Amino acid sequence: MPECLEVVRGHASVRAYLDEALPEEHVRAIVEAARRAPSSWGLQPVTVTAVLDPSKRRAIAEAVGGQEHVARAPLFLVYSVDYNKLLEAARLFKVDPAEPGLGHFTVAVIDASIAAAWSALVAESLGYGTVFIAVYAAACRVAEVLGLPRRVVPVLGLCVGKPAERPAPRPRQDPDLFASRDGYIPLDGEAVKRLAGVLGEKAKKVYTTVLPRGGFYERVGRELAECLRERGFRL
C-alpha cells in the first residue's frame, strides 16, 4: 500500500492546535508542494499567502464566521485565484488582455484546490493536522485583510499545526456509490438510502442547510459573484 494513501486514509479535520510554531523548513516544504502542483497550461493562476501574523489570522477568523481554529493554528495558508500577475506578464507578449471571466475563475479554482490538497498531504506527512476553510464565503473581506489587489480572489484556506487532539476519520460514501466504471452509478432506492445515511445523525442538518433553495451554497454563490465583479472579473 502506498505510504501517501495511508496518510490520506488517516485524515481527519483538526480544529485544535498546540501553541507551537512550525520550523521554517516545514513551512517552505508545505508551500513548495503547492508550487509544484499540476496547473492547466502551466500558468499557475494562483498565489499562496502564508499567514503567520496572529493579528491577521484573528481578522480572517472573524471574517469567516468566527472560526477560532483559524486564529489559533500557527500557520494559515490562503490560496487565491490570481490573474493580476498573469495579465501583467501577458502584456510582454503584446497581448491586450481581457478582464478575466467565469472560465478563468473556474480553471484557477481547480488549480488552487489541487495546490491546497498537495500542501495538506505534505503537512500531514510531516505529522501536522489540517483543516480546509471556505474563505470563498468571505472572499472580499479576506482580500482586504491581506491587502490583495484587484483580480486576486482568495478561495480556500488551510489551517496547519501540531494537533492538540486527533479526531477519528469521518465516514465516506461506500466505494460503489462514489466511483463507477464506464458509466454512471446505479441509483436504486436502497443505494439512495445508503447514500443519505453516510453522515449518520448529521445527515438531515447537512442536507437541509446546504442543498435547498436559499441554502448556504446559493447564498455564498450570490455573495461570491458580487465579490468577483467588485474585484475585476466579468460574469
N, C-alpha and C positions, 0 to 999 in steps of 0.2 A: 504493500500500500504506500503510495507517495506520501512523504512527510508533510507536504503542504496540504494534502487532503485531510490529514489528521488534525492540522491546525484549524482548517475550515469547519470540520465536524465538531470541534470543541468550542466554536464561537458562541458567545452569549453577550448581549449588550451589557456593558458595565457602566454604572452611573455613580459609583462611589470610589473615590481615589485617595491614595495616600498623598500626603504633602511632601512629595519627593520629585525634584526636578529631573528631567531626562538629561543624560550626558549629551553633549553637543554632537558626538559622532552618531548617536542614535537618532537625533532629530534629522541630521543630514541623510542618514540611510532611509528613513521613512519618507522624506521628501524626494530623495533620489528615485525611489520606487515609482512615485507618481510621474516624475520626469521621464522615466524610461517606458511608461505605459504606452500601449498602442494608441494611435491617433489617426483619424481619417485624413488622407493625403499627406500625413506627416506634419500638418500645420500647427498642431497643438494650440487651439484657440482657448487656452486655459491658463490661469495664473493661480498659484498656490500661495496663500499667506499663512505663515506660521505665527500664531498669536500667542506670545509669551507674556505680554504686559497684563498683569492681573486686572487693571482698571478697564482695559479694552475687553477682556474676557467677561468681566462683570457687565459691561454695557451690552455686549452681544447676548449674554444670558437673559437680560431683561427684554431685549428686542424680540427674542424668540419665545416669549411667553413665560419667562421666569424659570427656565430650566437650570437649576442650581449646579448641575454637573458640568455645564459649560464653563461656569466661573471657577469651579474647583479643580477641573482637570489641569495638570501642569502644562499641557500642550493642547491647543485647539487649532486645527488646520481648517482653513476656509478655501474651498475650490470654487473659483469664479470663471464663468464664461467671459472671455476677454478678446474682443475684436479691436480694442483700442490700439494695441501694439501691432496687430496684423495689418490694419488699414494703413498705418504709418509705413510699414515695410512695403506694402503694395505700391505706394507712390514712387518707390525707387525704380519700379518697372514701368513707369509712365501709365499706371492704371488709375483711372478716376473712380475710386471705389464708391459703390452704393452704400447707403445705410444698411446695416445687417438686418435681416428679416427672420421670419419664423424658421426657415430652413437652416440658416446659420445657427440660430439658437439651439435647435434640436440636435444638430450634429455636435455642437460644443457641449451640451448637457451630457450626451452619451460619452464623449471623451472625458469630461470631468468625473463622471461616475466610475469609469474604468480606472482612472488615475487614483481616485479615492479608495477603490477596492484594493488596488495593489499596495497602497500605503498601509491599509488596515492589515493586509496579510503579513507584510514585513513587521509591522508593530507587534502583532500578536505572536509572530515567530520569535520576537525578542522578549516575550514574556509580559507585554503590556496588555491592558484591557482597552477596549474601544467601544464607542457607540456613535452611529451616524446621526446627524442633526439636520433637519429640513430647513436650512436657512433660506431656501427659496420662499418660504412662507413669510419672511420678513426681509426680503432682498434689499429693498431700498434703505431700510434702517441699518442693516448690517454694512452696506456700502458706505453709508455716512460715517459710521463708527471707524471704518478702516480708511476713509478718505479716498475711495476708489473713484477714478474718473468715469466720464460717460463711456458707454459701450462696454462697460465691465459690470457684470451682474453676478453676485455670489449666489450659488445654488445649493451647495452641500457643505456640511461641516463634519469634522471628525474629532471627537474627544480622545485623547491618548494619555495614559498614565498607569502607574502601578495600581492594580485593583485593591481596594480595601475589602472587597468581597468577591466571590466567584459564583455568580448565578449559574443555574443549570441551563444548558441549551434549550431553546424553545422548540416545541414540536413544529414540524414542517409537513406539507402535503405529502401523501403517500407517493412513492415513485411513479405508480401508474396513473396518478392524477396530475402529476407535474410534467411528465415527459411522455412522448409517444413516438412511434416510428412511421414515417411515410404518410402521415395524415393527422387529423385532429383526434383528441382524446374522446373516447366514447363516454357520453354522459347520460347514463340511465338514472332512474330515481335513487337507487342505492348509492351510486357514485356521488351524486349531489349531496346526499345526506352525510356521507363520509367527508366530503369537501367542507361542508358547512360546520362540521364538528371538530375540525382540526384545532381550532382556537379554544375549544372547551367552553367554559362558562363565560369567557370574554367575547365569544363569537357575536352574540346579539348586539352588544355595545359597539363593537368594531364595525360591523356591517351597517348598523343604523346611523353611526356617526360619519362614516366615510362615503358610502355609496348613494344615499338618497338625494333627490333634488334639493338643492340648497345646502348640501352637506359640506364637510370640510374641504374636499377636493374642488368643488365648484367655487367656494368662497376664495380659496387660495388661488385658483385659476384667474378669477377676476382681478384680485389684487396684484398678482404677478404680471398680468397683461398691462395693467396701469403702470407698474414699475418699469416694465420694458420700454413702453412708449416714452416715459419720462427720461430714460437713460439712453435714448437714441436708437431704438430698434423699431423697424416697421412691422406692423401686424395687420 
